[in-house]
Amino acid sequence: MFIVIGIMFSGIAAGYLLRKVEILQRIGKPISYTILLLLFLLGLSVGGNREIVNNLPSLGWQAFLLAFAGTLGSVIAAGLVYHYFFKERRKENER
């Protein structure tokens, strides 16, 4: 887990240092599509694994609630970050 977090922070640092490189300015949409493709492939993998599908009922509502709460928390956090950090910039650019 620390390796994944370390790689993520390394990417953040590299992105910050290279933020003026033109090609990095246009990479947002391809990254979003790549993430959606990876999520779809993960769903295919889970759906194709009989052991996981057969044990879904035994996982119970607690697992669903944890996943839902984690997703909801992420959406709320993203909304707050957008509101406090990016909304003002957008207004300034429109003027």
N, C-alpha and C positions, 0 to 999 in steps of 0.2 A: 504494500500500500504506500509506503514512503517513497518507493521508486516512482510510482505514478504521480504522486504529489510533487516530487522533485522535478520530474519531467514537465509537469504543467507549469510550475514556477519558472523553470528555465525558458519555456516558451513565452511566458509573459515578459520576462526580462529581454529576450531576443526581440519580441514584438515591439517593446518600448524603444529599444535601441534602433530598430530598423523601421520605425513608424513613418518615416518620410520616403521610404522606397515605394515607387509608384505601383509596382505589381502587388504589393501587400495591401494597397488601398482597394483593389478590386477582387480580393480573394474571399470576401465574406459570403457571397452566394454559393460558390462551389463548396465551401466548408459546410454550410448548412445542408446542402444536398447530400454531401458525403455522410454527415451525421444521421440524416434520415435514412439513407441506405443501410448504414450500420445497424440502426435500430430495427429496420425491417428484417435484416439478416439474422439478428439476435432473436427476433420473434419467430422466424422460420426454424431456427435451431431449437428453441424451447418447444414450439408446437410439434416438431418432428420427434422429440424425445418422449417415448411412451412412459418412461419412469416418472418424469417430471409432470406430465399431463395427468397420469393416474394418481399422483400424490397431491395435486392441487387442492382437492377438498380437505385433505388432512392439514394443510397449511393454515387453514382457517382465516377468519376475519381479521385477526391480529396482523397477519402479514399484509393483507390488503390495506388495512388502516395505516400501517407504517409506510407503505409505498405511497398511498394517497397523501398522507401528511407531509412526507418528504417532497413530493411533487408540488403540493400547494405552497409549502414554505419556499421552494425555489422560485415559483411564479411570483409570490409576494415580494421576495427579495429582489428579483429582477425588475419588478415594477418600481420599487423604491429607488433602486440604483438609477433607473431611467429617469424617474421624476427629479431626483436631486442632482444628478450629474450631467444628463444629456438634454433635458427639456430646455434649460436656459440657453445652451449653445444653439439649439434649433431656432429659438426665438431671435437670437442675435443674428444668425445667418439669414433670416427672412427679411431683416431690415435693410 
